[in-house]
Amino acid sequence: VAAAAQQAWDLFSQDLSADFFNYLVPYLDHPMKSTIEGTASSIAEGIEVHPNSSEAAVRRLLQAFVSDGFSSQGRAGIGLAIRDCSPLLPYSLCINEVFDFILTKGFTDV
């Protein structure tokens, strides 16, 4: 299946847009765990392709946690996405955005 998907991708030469994460974030609140896990991984892979999008992607994830009305499972999906992205993020982004968010909002019921 993966080979067929890669072949289709290569055939149609689809480029990943730099704002890819906006299309994926809603799937972090999907009822199926496998969809959430795949979405979290896809966001990280997208950041590998577009490293300059990491700051906007993380901000979008944090904004979704607070204001998109995600369920508890969706908020856990956001956590998975941030975990998957963390090795790719600049250190300053991890400290300034993610750590600050965890301390100020992540431990509260929003």
C-alpha positions, -999 to 999 in steps of 0.1 A, spaced: 0 0 0 28 24 9 45 18 -25 12 24 -43 7 57 -24 42 68 -31 37 60 -68 5 80 -69 22 109 -52 51 108 -76 28 106 -106 8 137 -97 38 156 -83 19 171 -54 39 196 -34 33 201 3 23 237 9 40 256 38 7 259 56 0 222 55 -6 220 93 -38 241 90 -54 213 71 -42 186 94 -49 200 129 -86 192 129 -78 155 125 -61 155 158 -96 155 173 -107 125 153 -125 96 171 -100 70 158 -67 68 177 -49 57 146 -60 88 127 -48 110 155 -14 93 157 -10 94 119 -19 131 119 6 139 146 33 121 127 23 138 95 26 172 110 62 164 122 70 151 87 57 183 72 79 203 94 108 182 81 99 193 46 92 229 56 114 237 86 105 274 84 69 265 92 77 251 126 69 282 146 36 287 128 27 251 132 34 250 169 15 282 175 -15 267 156 -13 236 177 -13 256 209 -41 278 197 -62 248 188 -57 234 223 -71 265 239 -98 278 215 -109 252 189 -132 233 213 -112 200 211 -122 171 232 -99 156 258 -88 131 231 -81 159 207 -61 178 232 -41 146 238 -36 145 200 -22 180 201 2 167 228 13 138 205 19 162 176 40 185 197 59 155 210 65 142 175 76 177 163 99 185 193 131 170 179 127 192 148 119 224 167 145 251 175 154 251 211 142 286 216 108 277 203 105 248 227 115 269 257 97 302 247 65 288 233 59 252 243 73 253 278 56 286 286 23 272 274 26 240 294 33 260 326 6 287 321 -22 268 303 -14 232 299 -20 222 335 -53 240 338 -88 231 326 -94 254 297 
